[in-house]
Amino acid sequence: MTSRFDGMLKKWNADRGMGCVVAEQGGEELFVHVSAFPCDGREHYSQMTSCSEAKLFLKNCPGVQMDGDGDGVPCETQWCTGIFGN
């Protein structure tokens, strides 16, 4: 059975690929795992919106091209540097 609703991500642990969401109409927090969000085809750092998103894609989506130097840190020239490097 698959359920779908609109909501907001309240907590996220990028290292573990899991977090909690809350439905727009309220209610208790629900557990969510990264496997619930399939890779959408984005492969390059220019398509990312944050360092956290880039790290999630690098860890979970095959074929991404965001770690040119192979050190495990994606998008070092755009997102994962300075104040964005979380």
Secondary structure per residue as TSV (DSSP state, phi and psi in degrees):
chain	resnum	aa	ss	phi	psi
A	1	M	-	360.0	132.9
A	2	T	-	-116.3	131.4
A	3	S	-	-116.3	145.3
A	4	R	-	-135.9	138.1
A	5	F	-	-152.9	161.7
A	6	D	-	-91.0	138.5
A	7	G	E	-164.3	-165.9
A	8	M	E	-130.6	137.4
A	9	L	E	-73.9	121.2
A	10	K	E	-98.4	-36.7
A	11	K	E	-141.3	145.9
A	12	W	E	-149.2	131.9
A	13	N	E	-113.5	98.1
A	14	A	T	-62.3	-35.0
A	15	D	T	-64.5	-35.0
A	16	R	T	-99.3	-9.4
A	17	G	T	66.8	38.3
A	18	M	E	-150.4	163.3
A	19	G	E	-174.4	-157.8
A	20	C	E	-134.5	144.1
A	21	V	E	-124.2	157.9
A	22	V	E	-128.7	132.7
A	23	A	E	-64.1	150.2
A	24	E	T	-56.3	-36.0
A	25	Q	T	-81.2	5.6
A	26	G	-	93.0	-170.3
A	27	G	-	113.8	-172.1
A	28	E	S	-83.4	162.2
A	29	E	-	-68.3	141.8
A	30	L	E	-116.9	138.3
A	31	F	E	-68.5	141.1
A	32	V	E	-140.4	142.3
A	33	H	E	-116.1	152.3
A	34	V	G	-56.8	-28.9
A	35	S	G	-64.7	-15.9
A	36	A	G	-75.6	-12.9
A	37	F	S	-116.6	97.1
A	38	P	-	-66.4	152.9
A	39	C	-	-62.2	138.7
A	40	D	-	-105.3	12.2
A	41	G	S	97.9	-10.5
A	42	R	-	-70.1	136.3
A	43	E	-	-127.2	-18.0
A	44	H	B	-115.0	152.8
A	45	Y	G	-61.1	-28.6
A	46	S	G	-66.7	-15.0
A	47	Q	G	-94.4	-3.9
A	48	M	-	-90.7	160.6
A	49	T	S	-115.7	-5.7
A	50	S	S	-163.8	165.2
A	51	C	H	-64.3	-41.8
A	52	S	H	-60.3	-41.9
A	53	E	H	-64.9	-43.1
A	54	A	H	-61.9	-42.2
A	55	K	H	-63.4	-39.4
A	56	L	H	-61.6	-46.4
A	57	F	H	-65.8	-43.2
A	58	L	H	-60.5	-39.3
A	59	K	H	-77.1	-32.5
A	60	N	H	-116.6	-11.4
A	61	C	-	-117.9	117.3
A	62	P	T	-67.8	147.3
A	63	G	T	85.5	4.0
A	64	V	-	-72.2	150.4
A	65	Q	B	-123.6	68.1
A	66	M	-	-123.8	2.2
A	67	D	-	-128.1	72.2
A	68	G	T	-58.1	-32.5
A	69	D	T	-97.5	1.5
A	70	G	S	69.1	22.4
A	71	D	S	-93.8	2.7
A	72	G	S	87.7	-2.5
A	73	V	-	-108.6	113.5
A	74	P	-	-81.6	159.6
A	75	C	-	53.0	40.8
A	76	E	T	-63.6	-24.4
A	77	T	T	-89.3	-11.3
A	78	Q	T	-121.1	-62.6
A	79	W	T	-102.3	-42.3
A	80	C	S	-91.9	54.8
A	81	T	S	-146.5	154.5
A	82	G	G	55.1	-133.1
A	83	I	G	-69.9	-17.2
A	84	F	G	-88.4	-5.9
A	85	G	-	-78.4	37.6
A	86	N	-	-94.1	360.0
